[in-house]
Amino acid sequence: MLWKLLKQHISVAQLAGFFLANLCGMVIVMLGVQFYNDVSPVFTQEDSFIKKDYVVVTKKVSTLGSLAGKSGTFSSYDIDDIKSQPFTVNVGAFQPSQYEVSAGVSFGGMNISTAMFLESVPDKFVDVKADNWTYSEGQDEVPIIIPRNYLNLYNFGFARSRNLPQLSEGMIGLVSLNLYISGNGMHVMKKGRIVGFSNRLNTILVPEAFMNSANATYGGNKKWEPSRLIIEVNNPADERIARFFSDNGYETEDNKLDAGKMTWFLKMAVGIVMSVGLIISILSFYILLLSIYLLLQKNTDKLENLILMGYSQSRVAMPYQILTIVMNLSVLLLSVIIVLIVRGIYSEALSDIVPGLAEGGVGVACLVGVLLFLFVTVYNVISIRKKVNSIL
Protein backbone atom coordinates (compact mmCIF):
# COMPACT_ATOMS: atom_id res chain seq x y z
CA MET A 1 0.00 0.00 0.00
CA LEU A 2 2.86 2.35 0.82
CA TRP A 3 4.40 1.69 -2.59
CA LYS A 4 1.08 2.27 -4.36
CA LEU A 5 0.78 5.58 -2.59
CA LEU A 6 4.29 6.82 -3.36
CA LYS A 7 4.61 5.66 -6.97
CA GLN A 8 1.94 7.98 -8.34
CA HIS A 9 4.38 10.68 -9.45
CA ILE A 10 7.02 8.35 -10.91
CA SER A 11 8.07 9.44 -14.39
CA VAL A 12 8.58 6.39 -16.55
CA ALA A 13 10.35 8.50 -19.19
CA GLN A 14 12.92 9.79 -16.68
CA LEU A 15 13.65 6.33 -15.32
CA ALA A 16 13.89 4.93 -18.85
CA GLY A 17 16.36 7.67 -19.72
CA PHE A 18 18.47 6.79 -16.70
CA PHE A 19 18.29 3.09 -17.51
CA LEU A 20 19.42 3.50 -21.11
CA ALA A 21 22.17 6.02 -20.28
CA ASN A 22 23.52 3.92 -17.42
CA LEU A 23 23.35 0.81 -19.60
CA CYS A 24 25.36 2.49 -22.37
CA GLY A 25 27.94 3.79 -19.93
CA MET A 26 28.41 0.48 -18.12
CA VAL A 27 28.58 -1.52 -21.36
CA ILE A 28 31.25 0.82 -22.75
CA VAL A 29 33.35 0.58 -19.60
CA MET A 30 33.03 -3.20 -19.25
CA LEU A 31 33.55 -3.82 -22.96
CA GLY A 32 36.63 -1.59 -22.98
CA VAL A 33 38.15 -3.55 -20.09
CA GLN A 34 37.27 -6.88 -21.69
CA PHE A 35 38.60 -5.94 -25.12
CA TYR A 36 41.88 -4.75 -23.62
CA ASN A 37 42.27 -7.99 -21.64
CA ASP A 38 41.56 -10.06 -24.74
CA VAL A 39 43.77 -8.20 -27.20
CA SER A 40 46.67 -6.84 -25.12
CA PRO A 41 48.46 -10.24 -24.80
CA VAL A 42 48.97 -10.15 -28.57
CA PHE A 43 51.08 -6.99 -28.20
CA THR A 44 52.52 -7.50 -24.73
CA GLN A 45 53.36 -11.20 -24.78
CA GLU A 46 56.84 -11.65 -23.43
CA ASP A 47 59.07 -14.52 -22.54
CA SER A 48 58.07 -15.55 -19.04
CA PHE A 49 61.67 -15.40 -17.87
CA ILE A 50 62.64 -12.01 -19.30
CA LYS A 51 61.56 -8.69 -17.84
CA LYS A 52 58.90 -6.99 -19.93
CA ASP A 53 60.23 -3.53 -20.72
CA TYR A 54 63.53 -4.27 -22.35
CA VAL A 55 65.19 -3.95 -25.75
CA VAL A 56 68.19 -5.79 -27.17
CA VAL A 57 70.53 -3.40 -28.98
CA THR A 58 73.30 -3.99 -31.50
CA LYS A 59 75.40 -1.75 -33.71
CA LYS A 60 74.82 -1.67 -37.43
CA VAL A 61 77.27 -3.92 -39.23
CA SER A 62 78.68 -2.72 -42.55
CA THR A 63 81.51 -3.93 -44.75
CA LEU A 64 82.93 -0.41 -45.11
CA GLY A 65 82.95 0.00 -41.35
CA SER A 66 84.81 -3.26 -40.86
CA LEU A 67 87.40 -2.33 -43.48
CA ALA A 68 87.86 1.04 -41.81
CA GLY A 69 88.58 -0.66 -38.51
CA LYS A 70 85.31 0.32 -36.86
CA SER A 71 84.25 -2.24 -34.30
CA GLY A 72 80.72 -3.54 -33.93
CA THR A 73 81.12 -3.67 -30.15
CA PHE A 74 80.05 -1.22 -27.45
CA SER A 75 82.75 0.68 -25.63
CA SER A 76 82.51 1.75 -22.01
CA TYR A 77 81.73 5.26 -23.28
CA ASP A 78 78.79 3.91 -25.34
CA ILE A 79 77.43 2.05 -22.32
CA ASP A 80 77.76 5.07 -20.04
CA ASP A 81 76.01 7.21 -22.66
CA ILE A 82 73.09 4.79 -22.80
CA LYS A 83 72.90 4.62 -19.00
CA SER A 84 72.64 8.41 -18.82
CA GLN A 85 69.55 8.55 -21.04
CA PRO A 86 66.28 9.47 -19.28
CA PHE A 87 64.45 6.42 -20.64
CA THR A 88 67.02 3.92 -19.32
CA VAL A 89 66.42 1.93 -16.14
CA ASN A 90 69.18 -0.70 -16.35
CA VAL A 91 71.79 -1.77 -18.89
CA GLY A 92 73.31 -5.23 -19.14
CA ALA A 93 75.87 -6.69 -21.53
CA PHE A 94 75.77 -10.02 -23.32
CA GLN A 95 78.97 -11.79 -22.28
CA PRO A 96 80.16 -14.30 -24.92
CA SER A 97 81.99 -17.54 -24.23
CA GLN A 98 85.77 -17.32 -24.79
CA TYR A 99 86.18 -21.07 -25.23
CA GLU A 100 85.00 -23.75 -27.61
CA VAL A 101 81.80 -25.55 -26.77
CA SER A 102 79.71 -28.20 -28.47
CA ALA A 103 76.54 -29.95 -27.39
CA GLY A 104 75.25 -33.46 -27.92
CA VAL A 105 72.11 -35.39 -27.10
CA SER A 106 71.14 -39.02 -27.53
CA PHE A 107 67.60 -40.30 -27.99
CA GLY A 108 65.71 -42.69 -30.24
CA GLY A 109 68.93 -44.44 -31.22
CA MET A 110 70.30 -41.21 -32.68
CA ASN A 111 73.29 -39.21 -31.47
CA ILE A 112 73.13 -35.55 -32.39
CA SER A 113 75.94 -33.13 -31.72
CA THR A 114 76.82 -29.68 -32.95
CA ALA A 115 79.20 -26.83 -32.29
CA MET A 116 77.45 -24.03 -30.46
CA PHE A 117 78.04 -20.82 -28.55
CA LEU A 118 76.98 -19.60 -25.14
CA GLU A 119 76.18 -16.13 -23.81
CA SER A 120 75.06 -14.71 -20.49
CA VAL A 121 73.34 -11.57 -19.26
CA PRO A 122 73.18 -10.21 -15.70
CA ASP A 123 70.82 -12.32 -13.61
CA LYS A 124 68.61 -9.29 -12.82
CA PHE A 125 67.37 -9.40 -16.41
CA VAL A 126 66.31 -13.05 -16.09
CA ASP A 127 63.12 -13.98 -14.28
CA VAL A 128 63.51 -17.74 -13.94
CA LYS A 129 62.77 -19.18 -10.50
CA ALA A 130 65.82 -18.82 -8.30
CA ASP A 131 66.23 -22.56 -7.80
CA ASN A 132 66.23 -23.10 -11.59
CA TRP A 133 68.71 -20.36 -12.51
CA THR A 134 71.65 -20.88 -10.19
CA TYR A 135 75.17 -22.11 -10.64
CA SER A 136 77.97 -22.63 -8.15
CA GLU A 137 81.60 -23.54 -8.73
CA GLY A 138 81.99 -27.23 -9.48
CA GLN A 139 78.31 -27.82 -10.24
CA ASP A 140 77.86 -30.38 -13.03
CA GLU A 141 74.44 -29.28 -14.31
CA VAL A 142 74.11 -25.96 -16.12
CA PRO A 143 70.66 -24.34 -16.69
CA ILE A 144 70.12 -23.14 -20.25
CA ILE A 145 67.63 -20.94 -22.10
CA ILE A 146 67.44 -21.51 -25.85
CA PRO A 147 65.55 -19.78 -28.69
CA ARG A 148 62.20 -21.37 -29.36
CA ASN A 149 62.91 -21.47 -33.09
CA TYR A 150 65.64 -24.05 -32.38
CA LEU A 151 62.94 -26.45 -31.21
CA ASN A 152 60.80 -25.54 -34.23
CA LEU A 153 63.70 -26.27 -36.58
CA TYR A 154 64.07 -29.71 -35.05
CA ASN A 155 60.35 -30.53 -35.00
CA PHE A 156 59.45 -29.27 -38.47
CA GLY A 157 62.76 -29.84 -40.25
CA PHE A 158 65.19 -32.33 -38.83
CA ALA A 159 62.68 -34.65 -37.13
CA ARG A 160 60.48 -35.00 -40.20
CA SER A 161 63.39 -35.64 -42.55
CA ARG A 162 64.77 -38.38 -40.24
CA ASN A 163 61.42 -39.85 -39.14
CA LEU A 164 62.13 -38.91 -35.54
CA PRO A 165 59.46 -38.07 -32.96
CA GLN A 166 58.58 -34.43 -32.45
CA LEU A 167 59.26 -33.01 -29.00
CA SER A 168 57.15 -30.67 -26.91
CA GLU A 169 58.64 -27.96 -24.71
CA GLY A 170 57.83 -29.97 -21.61
CA MET A 171 59.51 -33.06 -23.02
CA ILE A 172 62.64 -31.25 -24.21
CA GLY A 173 62.97 -29.76 -20.73
CA LEU A 174 63.50 -33.29 -19.44
CA VAL A 175 66.27 -34.04 -21.93
CA SER A 176 69.79 -33.62 -20.61
CA LEU A 177 72.35 -32.08 -22.96
CA ASN A 178 76.03 -32.98 -22.91
CA LEU A 179 78.14 -29.82 -23.04
CA TYR A 180 81.71 -30.40 -24.20
CA ILE A 181 83.90 -27.47 -23.21
CA SER A 182 87.51 -27.06 -24.28
CA GLY A 183 90.02 -24.26 -23.95
CA ASN A 184 93.22 -23.24 -22.26
CA GLY A 185 94.51 -26.79 -22.70
CA MET A 186 91.60 -28.35 -20.78
CA HIS A 187 88.56 -30.41 -21.73
CA VAL A 188 85.46 -31.03 -19.61
CA MET A 189 81.93 -32.33 -20.05
CA LYS A 190 78.96 -30.88 -18.18
CA LYS A 191 75.27 -31.59 -18.22
CA GLY A 192 72.95 -28.91 -19.55
CA ARG A 193 69.27 -28.62 -18.58
CA ILE A 194 66.88 -26.48 -20.61
CA VAL A 195 64.75 -24.35 -18.26
CA GLY A 196 63.13 -21.98 -20.75
CA PHE A 197 62.49 -21.07 -24.39
CA SER A 198 62.85 -17.58 -25.80
CA ASN A 199 60.84 -15.95 -28.56
CA ARG A 200 62.90 -12.74 -28.40
CA LEU A 201 66.50 -13.64 -27.69
CA ASN A 202 68.43 -15.27 -30.51
CA THR A 203 71.08 -16.73 -28.28
CA ILE A 204 71.76 -19.58 -25.86
CA LEU A 205 71.79 -18.21 -22.33
CA VAL A 206 73.56 -19.64 -19.32
CA PRO A 207 73.84 -18.11 -15.82
CA GLU A 208 76.31 -15.28 -15.45
CA ALA A 209 78.09 -17.12 -12.61
CA PHE A 210 78.83 -20.07 -14.91
CA MET A 211 80.04 -17.82 -17.73
CA ASN A 212 82.38 -15.88 -15.43
CA SER A 213 83.83 -19.12 -14.04
CA ALA A 214 84.14 -20.83 -17.44
CA ASN A 215 85.77 -17.82 -19.11
CA ALA A 216 88.29 -17.52 -16.27
CA THR A 217 89.11 -21.24 -16.38
CA TYR A 218 88.91 -22.18 -20.07
CA GLY A 219 89.15 -18.85 -21.84
CA GLY A 220 91.91 -17.10 -19.96
CA ASN A 221 89.47 -14.35 -18.89
CA LYS A 222 90.44 -12.17 -21.84
CA LYS A 223 89.35 -8.58 -22.08
CA TRP A 224 86.22 -8.17 -24.19
CA GLU A 225 83.68 -5.60 -25.30
CA PRO A 226 80.02 -6.58 -25.74
CA SER A 227 78.48 -6.67 -29.18
CA ARG A 228 74.96 -6.67 -27.77
CA LEU A 229 73.31 -4.90 -24.87
CA ILE A 230 70.06 -5.57 -23.09
CA ILE A 231 68.41 -2.35 -21.89
CA GLU A 232 65.51 -2.09 -19.48
CA VAL A 233 63.47 1.02 -20.28
CA ASN A 234 60.62 2.70 -18.44
CA ASN A 235 58.44 2.95 -21.56
CA PRO A 236 59.22 1.11 -24.84
CA ALA A 237 56.90 3.52 -26.67
CA ASP A 238 58.99 6.56 -25.70
CA GLU A 239 59.84 8.30 -28.98
CA ARG A 240 63.22 9.39 -27.54
CA ILE A 241 64.42 5.77 -27.64
CA ALA A 242 63.97 5.38 -31.40
CA ARG A 243 65.48 8.82 -32.02
CA PHE A 244 68.53 8.10 -29.84
CA PHE A 245 69.14 4.72 -31.48
CA SER A 246 68.82 6.19 -34.96
CA ASP A 247 71.25 9.03 -34.18
CA ASN A 248 73.85 6.59 -32.86
CA GLY A 249 73.47 3.87 -35.49
CA TYR A 250 71.99 1.31 -33.09
CA GLU A 251 69.54 -1.40 -34.06
CA THR A 252 66.99 -3.31 -31.99
CA GLU A 253 66.05 -6.94 -32.31
CA ASP A 254 62.51 -8.35 -32.78
CA ASN A 255 60.85 -4.96 -33.42
CA LYS A 256 60.43 -4.45 -29.71
CA LEU A 257 59.90 -0.71 -30.06
CA ASP A 258 57.14 -1.21 -32.61
CA ALA A 259 55.35 -3.61 -30.26
CA GLY A 260 55.72 -1.12 -27.42
CA LYS A 261 54.21 1.66 -29.51
CA MET A 262 51.27 -0.53 -30.49
CA THR A 263 50.70 -1.40 -26.84
CA TRP A 264 50.80 2.28 -25.90
CA PHE A 265 48.28 3.19 -28.59
CA LEU A 266 46.03 0.32 -27.46
CA LYS A 267 46.12 1.59 -23.88
CA MET A 268 45.37 5.13 -25.03
CA ALA A 269 42.42 4.03 -27.19
CA VAL A 270 40.94 1.86 -24.45
CA GLY A 271 41.51 4.62 -21.89
CA ILE A 272 39.64 7.16 -24.03
CA VAL A 273 36.74 4.76 -24.62
CA MET A 274 36.51 3.90 -20.91
CA SER A 275 36.61 7.59 -20.00
CA VAL A 276 33.65 8.25 -22.29
CA GLY A 277 31.83 5.33 -20.67
CA LEU A 278 32.54 6.63 -17.18
CA ILE A 279 31.29 10.11 -18.13
CA ILE A 280 28.06 8.61 -19.46
CA SER A 281 27.68 6.54 -16.28
CA ILE A 282 28.21 9.60 -14.08
CA LEU A 283 25.64 11.61 -16.06
CA SER A 284 23.14 8.77 -15.84
CA PHE A 285 23.81 8.54 -12.12
CA TYR A 286 22.85 12.19 -11.73
CA ILE A 287 19.77 11.67 -13.91
CA LEU A 288 18.55 8.99 -11.52
CA LEU A 289 19.43 11.06 -8.47
CA LEU A 290 17.60 14.11 -9.82
CA SER A 291 14.62 11.94 -10.75
CA ILE A 292 14.42 10.54 -7.22
CA TYR A 293 14.82 13.99 -5.69
CA LEU A 294 12.06 15.34 -7.92
CA LEU A 295 9.84 12.42 -6.97
CA LEU A 296 10.48 13.04 -3.28
CA GLN A 297 9.75 16.72 -3.71
CA LYS A 298 6.40 15.96 -5.35
CA ASN A 299 5.52 13.56 -2.52
CA THR A 300 6.69 15.81 0.32
CA ASP A 301 3.22 16.21 1.83
CA LYS A 302 2.55 12.49 1.68
CA LEU A 303 5.92 11.68 3.23
CA GLU A 304 5.34 14.17 6.04
CA ASN A 305 1.95 12.65 6.79
CA LEU A 306 3.34 9.12 6.75
CA ILE A 307 6.09 10.05 9.18
CA LEU A 308 3.59 11.82 11.48
CA MET A 309 1.38 8.71 11.35
CA GLY A 310 4.24 6.70 12.83
CA TYR A 311 6.10 5.34 9.82
CA SER A 312 9.86 5.47 10.37
CA GLN A 313 11.97 7.51 7.98
CA SER A 314 13.85 4.39 6.90
CA ARG A 315 10.53 2.69 6.10
CA VAL A 316 9.40 5.65 4.02
CA ALA A 317 12.72 5.78 2.14
CA MET A 318 12.79 2.03 1.45
CA PRO A 319 10.54 2.00 -1.68
CA TYR A 320 12.79 4.52 -3.43
CA GLN A 321 15.92 2.66 -2.34
CA ILE A 322 14.55 -0.63 -3.62
CA LEU A 323 13.68 1.09 -6.90
CA THR A 324 17.28 2.26 -7.41
CA ILE A 325 18.74 -1.13 -6.43
CA VAL A 326 16.48 -2.97 -8.89
CA MET A 327 17.28 -0.49 -11.65
CA ASN A 328 21.03 -0.67 -11.10
CA LEU A 329 21.04 -4.46 -10.78
CA SER A 330 19.05 -4.78 -14.00
CA VAL A 331 21.59 -2.55 -15.76
CA LEU A 332 24.46 -4.70 -14.46
CA LEU A 333 22.93 -8.01 -15.54
CA LEU A 334 21.95 -6.71 -18.97
CA SER A 335 25.44 -5.20 -19.41
CA VAL A 336 27.07 -8.57 -18.72
CA ILE A 337 24.83 -10.22 -21.31
CA ILE A 338 25.63 -7.55 -23.92
CA VAL A 339 29.38 -7.80 -23.25
CA LEU A 340 29.25 -11.59 -23.68
CA ILE A 341 27.38 -11.23 -26.97
CA VAL A 342 29.68 -8.54 -28.37
CA ARG A 343 32.77 -10.44 -27.19
CA GLY A 344 31.55 -13.54 -29.00
CA ILE A 345 31.14 -11.53 -32.19
CA TYR A 346 34.60 -9.90 -32.24
CA SER A 347 36.32 -13.06 -30.97
CA GLU A 348 34.92 -15.06 -33.86
CA ALA A 349 35.84 -12.35 -36.35
CA LEU A 350 39.45 -12.07 -35.15
CA SER A 351 40.17 -15.71 -34.29
CA ASP A 352 41.54 -16.40 -37.77
CA ILE A 353 43.83 -13.36 -37.61
CA VAL A 354 44.98 -13.76 -34.01
CA PRO A 355 45.00 -17.42 -32.88
CA GLY A 356 44.20 -17.92 -29.22
CA LEU A 357 42.41 -14.58 -28.90
CA ALA A 358 39.95 -14.22 -26.01
CA GLU A 359 40.73 -17.56 -24.42
CA GLY A 360 40.20 -16.13 -20.94
CA GLY A 361 36.95 -15.29 -19.18
CA VAL A 362 35.12 -12.07 -18.42
CA GLY A 363 35.94 -11.98 -14.72
CA VAL A 364 37.78 -8.66 -14.77
CA ALA A 365 35.06 -6.91 -16.76
CA CYS A 366 32.38 -8.29 -14.43
CA LEU A 367 34.40 -7.14 -11.42
CA VAL A 368 34.52 -3.60 -12.85
CA GLY A 369 30.78 -3.71 -13.46
CA VAL A 370 30.08 -4.90 -9.91
CA LEU A 371 32.25 -2.12 -8.47
CA LEU A 372 30.36 0.49 -10.52
CA PHE A 373 27.05 -1.05 -9.41
CA LEU A 374 28.07 -0.97 -5.74
CA PHE A 375 29.33 2.61 -5.92
CA VAL A 376 26.24 3.99 -7.65
CA THR A 377 23.81 1.98 -5.53
CA VAL A 378 25.38 2.78 -2.17
CA TYR A 379 25.56 6.48 -3.02
CA ASN A 380 21.93 6.51 -4.18
CA VAL A 381 20.69 4.71 -1.07
CA ILE A 382 22.54 7.10 1.23
CA SER A 383 21.36 10.18 -0.71
CA ILE A 384 17.74 9.07 -0.61
CA ARG A 385 17.91 8.44 3.13
CA LYS A 386 19.42 11.89 3.74
CA LYS A 387 16.76 13.52 1.57
CA VAL A 388 13.93 11.83 3.49
CA ASN A 389 15.52 12.73 6.83
CA SER A 390 15.58 16.38 5.77
CA ILE A 391 11.80 16.50 5.23
CA LEU A 392 11.07 17.02 8.92
C-alpha positions in Angstrom: 0.0 0.0 0.0 2.9 2.3 0.8 4.4 1.7 -2.6 1.1 2.3 -4.4 0.8 5.6 -2.6 4.3 6.8 -3.4 4.6 5.7 -7.0 1.9 8.0 -8.3 4.4 10.7 -9.5 7.0 8.4 -10.9 8.1 9.4 -14.4 8.6 6.4 -16.5 10.4 8.5 -19.2 12.9 9.8 -16.7 13.6 6.3 -15.3 13.9 4.9 -18.8 16.4 7.7 -19.7 18.5 6.8 -16.7 18.3 3.1 -17.5 19.4 3.5 -21.1 22.2 6.0 -20.3 23.5 3.9 -17.4 23.3 0.8 -19.6 25.4 2.5 -22.4 27.9 3.8 -19.9 28.4 0.5 -18.1 28.6 -1.5 -21.4 31.3 0.8 -22.8 33.3 0.6 -19.6 33.0 -3.2 -19.3 33.6 -3.8 -23.0 36.6 -1.6 -23.0 38.2 -3.5 -20.1 37.3 -6.9 -21.7 38.6 -5.9 -25.1 41.9 -4.8 -23.6 42.3 -8.0 -21.6 41.6 -10.1 -24.7 43.8 -8.2 -27.2 46.7 -6.8 -25.1 48.5 -10.2 -24.8 49.0 -10.2 -28.6 51.1 -7.0 -28.2 52.5 -7.5 -24.7 53.4 -11.2 -24.8 56.8 -11.7 -23.4 59.1 -14.5 -22.5 58.1 -15.5 -19.0 61.7 -15.4 -17.9 62.6 -12.0 -19.3 61.6 -8.7 -17.8 58.9 -7.0 -19.9 60.2 -3.5 -20.7 63.5 -4.3 -22.4 65.2 -3.9 -25.7 68.2 -5.8 -27.2 70.5 -3.4 -29.0 73.3 -4.0 -31.5 75.4 -1.8 -33.7 74.8 -1.7 -37.4 77.3 -3.9 -39.2 78.7 -2.7 -42.6 81.5 -3.9 -44.8 82.9 -0.4 -45.1 82.9 0.0 -41.4 84.8 -3.3 -40.9 87.4 -2.3 -43.5 87.9 1.0 -41.8 88.6 -0.7 -38.5 85.3 0.3 -36.9 84.2 -2.2 -34.3 80.7 -3.5 -33.9 81.1 -3.7 -30.1 80.1 -1.2 -27.5 82.7 0.7 -25.6 82.5 1.7 -22.0 81.7 5.3 -23.3 78.8 3.9 -25.3 77.4 2.0 -22.3 77.8 5.1 -20.0 76.0 7.2 -22.7 73.1 4.8 -22.8 72.9 4.6 -19.0 72.6 8.4 -18.8 69.5 8.6 -21.0 66.3 9.5 -19.3 64.5 6.4 -20.6 67.0 3.9 -19.3 66.4 1.9 -16.1 69.2 -0.7 -16.3 71.8 -1.8 -18.9 73.3 -5.2 -19.1 75.9 -6.7 -21.5 75.8 -10.0 -23.3 79.0 -11.8 -22.3 80.2 -14.3 -24.9 82.0 -17.5 -24.2 85.8 -17.3 -24.8 86.2 -21.1 -25.2 85.0 -23.7 -27.6 81.8 -25.6 -26.8 79.7 -28.2 -28.5 76.5 -30.0 -27.4 75.2 -33.5 -27.9 72.1 -35.4 -27.1 71.1 -39.0 -27.5 67.6 -40.3 -28.0 65.7 -42.7 -30.2 68.9 -44.4 -31.2 70.3 -41.2 -32.7 73.3 -39.2 -31.5 73.1 -35.5 -32.4 75.9 -33.1 -31.7 76.8 -29.7 -33.0 79.2 -26.8 -32.3 77.4 -24.0 -30.5 78.0 -20.8 -28.6 77.0 -19.6 -25.1 76.2 -16.1 -23.8 75.1 -14.7 -20.5 73.3 -11.6 -19.3 73.2 -10.2 -15.7 70.8 -12.3 -13.6 68.6 -9.3 -12.8 67.4 -9.4 -16.4 66.3 -13.0 -16.1 63.1 -14.0 -14.3 63.5 -17.7 -13.9 62.8 -19.2 -10.5 65.8 -18.8 -8.3 66.2 -22.6 -7.8 66.2 -23.1 -11.6 68.7 -20.4 -12.5 71.6 -20.9 -10.2 75.2 -22.1 -10.6 78.0 -22.6 -8.1 81.6 -23.5 -8.7 82.0 -27.2 -9.5 78.3 -27.8 -10.2 77.9 -30.4 -13.0 74.4 -29.3 -14.3 74.1 -26.0 -16.1 70.7 -24.3 -16.7 70.1 -23.1 -20.3 67.6 -20.9 -22.1 67.4 -21.5 -25.8 65.6 -19.8 -28.7 62.2 -21.4 -29.4 62.9 -21.5 -33.1 65.6 -24.1 -32.4 62.9 -26.4 -31.2 60.8 -25.5 -34.2 63.7 -26.3 -36.6 64.1 -29.7 -35.1 60.3 -30.5 -35.0 59.5 -29.3 -38.5 62.8 -29.8 -40.3 65.2 -32.3 -38.8 62.7 -34.7 -37.1 60.5 -35.0 -40.2 63.4 -35.6 -42.6 64.8 -38.4 -40.2 61.4 -39.8 -39.1 62.1 -38.9 -35.5 59.5 -38.1 -33.0 58.6 -34.4 -32.4 59.3 -33.0 -29.0 57.1 -30.7 -26.9 58.6 -28.0 -24.7 57.8 -30.0 -21.6 59.5 -33.1 -23.0 62.6 -31.3 -24.2 63.0 -29.8 -20.7 63.5 -33.3 -19.4 66.3 -34.0 -21.9 69.8 -33.6 -20.6 72.4 -32.1 -23.0 76.0 -33.0 -22.9 78.1 -29.8 -23.0 81.7 -30.4 -24.2 83.9 -27.5 -23.2 87.5 -27.1 -24.3 90.0 -24.3 -24.0 93.2 -23.2 -22.3 94.5 -26.8 -22.7 91.6 -28.3 -20.8 88.6 -30.4 -21.7 85.5 -31.0 -19.6 81.9 -32.3 -20.1 79.0 -30.9 -18.2 75.3 -31.6 -18.2 72.9 -28.9 -19.6 69.3 -28.6 -18.6 66.9 -26.5 -20.6 64.7 -24.4 -18.3 63.1 -22.0 -20.7 62.5 -21.1 -24.4 62.8 -17.6 -25.8 60.8 -15.9 -28.6 62.9 -12.7 -28.4 66.5 -13.6 -27.7 68.4 -15.3 -30.5 71.1 -16.7 -28.3 71.8 -19.6 -25.9 71.8 -18.2 -22.3 73.6 -19.6 -19.3 73.8 -18.1 -15.8 76.3 -15.3 -15.5 78.1 -17.1 -12.6 78.8 -20.1 -14.9 80.0 -17.8 -17.7 82.4 -15.9 -15.4 83.8 -19.1 -14.0 84.1 -20.8 -17.4 85.8 -17.8 -19.1 88.3 -17.5 -16.3 89.1 -21.2 -16.4 88.9 -22.2 -20.1 89.1 -18.9 -21.8 91.9 -17.1 -20.0 89.5 -14.3 -18.9 90.4 -12.2 -21.8 89.3 -8.6 -22.1 86.2 -8.2 -24.2 83.7 -5.6 -25.3 80.0 -6.6 -25.7 78.5 -6.7 -29.2 75.0 -6.7 -27.8 73.3 -4.9 -24.9 70.1 -5.6 -23.1 68.4 -2.4 -21.9 65.5 -2.1 -19.5 63.5 1.0 -20.3 60.6 2.7 -18.4 58.4 2.9 -21.6 59.2 1.1 -24.8 56.9 3.5 -26.7 59.0 6.6 -25.7 59.8 8.3 -29.0 63.2 9.4 -27.5 64.4 5.8 -27.6 64.0 5.4 -31.4 65.5 8.8 -32.0 68.5 8.1 -29.8 69.1 4.7 -31.5 68.8 6.2 -35.0 71.2 9.0 -34.2 73.9 6.6 -32.9 73.5 3.9 -35.5 72.0 1.3 -33.1 69.5 -1.4 -34.1 67.0 -3.3 -32.0 66.1 -6.9 -32.3 62.5 -8.4 -32.8 60.9 -5.0 -33.4 60.4 -4.5 -29.7 59.9 -0.7 -30.1 57.1 -1.2 -32.6 55.3 -3.6 -30.3 55.7 -1.1 -27.4 54.2 1.7 -29.5 51.3 -0.5 -30.5 50.7 -1.4 -26.8 50.8 2.3 -25.9 48.3 3.2 -28.6 46.0 0.3 -27.5 46.1 1.6 -23.9 45.4 5.1 -25.0 42.4 4.0 -27.2 40.9 1.9 -24.4 41.5 4.6 -21.9 39.6 7.2 -24.0 36.7 4.8 -24.6 36.5 3.9 -20.9 36.6 7.6 -20.0 33.7 8.2 -22.3 31.8 5.3 -20.7 32.5 6.6 -17.2 31.3 10.1 -18.1 28.1 8.6 -19.5 27.7 6.5 -16.3 28.2 9.6 -14.1 25.6 11.6 -16.1 23.1 8.8 -15.8 23.8 8.5 -12.1 22.9 12.2 -11.7 19.8 11.7 -13.9 18.5 9.0 -11.5 19.4 11.1 -8.5 17.6 14.1 -9.8 14.6 11.9 -10.8 14.4 10.5 -7.2 14.8 14.0 -5.7 12.1 15.3 -7.9 9.8 12.4 -7.0 10.5 13.0 -3.3 9.7 16.7 -3.7 6.4 16.0 -5.3 5.5 13.6 -2.5 6.7 15.8 0.3 3.2 16.2 1.8 2.6 12.5 1.7 5.9 11.7 3.2 5.3 14.2 6.0 1.9 12.6 6.8 3.3 9.1 6.8 6.1 10.1 9.2 3.6 11.8 11.5 1.4 8.7 11.3 4.2 6.7 12.8 6.1 5.3 9.8 9.9 5.5 10.4 12.0 7.5 8.0 13.8 4.4 6.9 10.5 2.7 6.1 9.4 5.6 4.0 12.7 5.8 2.1 12.8 2.0 1.4 10.5 2.0 -1.7 12.8 4.5 -3.4 15.9 2.7 -2.3 14.5 -0.6 -3.6 13.7 1.1 -6.9 17.3 2.3 -7.4 18.7 -1.1 -6.4 16.5 -3.0 -8.9 17.3 -0.5 -11.7 21.0 -0.7 -11.1 21.0 -4.5 -10.8 19.1 -4.8 -14.0 21.6 -2.6 -15.8 24.5 -4.7 -14.5 22.9 -8.0 -15.5 22.0 -6.7 -19.0 25.4 -5.2 -19.4 27.1 -8.6 -18.7 24.8 -10.2 -21.3 25.6 -7.5 -23.9 29.4 -7.8 -23.2 29.2 -11.6 -23.7 27.4 -11.2 -27.0 29.7 -8.5 -28.4 32.8 -10.4 -27.2 31.6 -13.5 -29.0 31.1 -11.5 -32.2 34.6 -9.9 -32.2 36.3 -13.1 -31.0 34.9 -15.1 -33.9 35.8 -12.3 -36.3 39.4 -12.1 -35.1 40.2 -15.7 -34.3 41.5 -16.4 -37.8 43.8 -13.4 -37.6 45.0 -13.8 -34.0 45.0 -17.4 -32.9 44.2 -17.9 -29.2 42.4 -14.6 -28.9 40.0 -14.2 -26.0 40.7 -17.6 -24.4 40.2 -16.1 -20.9 36.9 -15.3 -19.2 35.1 -12.1 -18.4 35.9 -12.0 -14.7 37.8 -8.7 -14.8 35.1 -6.9 -16.8 32.4 -8.3 -14.4 34.4 -7.1 -11.4 34.5 -3.6 -12.8 30.8 -3.7 -13.5 30.1 -4.9 -9.9 32.3 -2.1 -8.5 30.4 0.5 -10.5 27.1 -1.0 -9.4 28.1 -1.0 -5.7 29.3 2.6 -5.9 26.2 4.0 -7.7 23.8 2.0 -5.5 25.4 2.8 -2.2 25.6 6.5 -3.0 21.9 6.5 -4.2 20.7 4.7 -1.1 22.5 7.1 1.2 21.4 10.2 -0.7 17.7 9.1 -0.6 17.9 8.4 3.1 19.4 11.9 3.7 16.8 13.5 1.6 13.9 11.8 3.5 15.5 12.7 6.8 15.6 16.4 5.8 11.8 16.5 5.2 11.1 17.0 8.9 
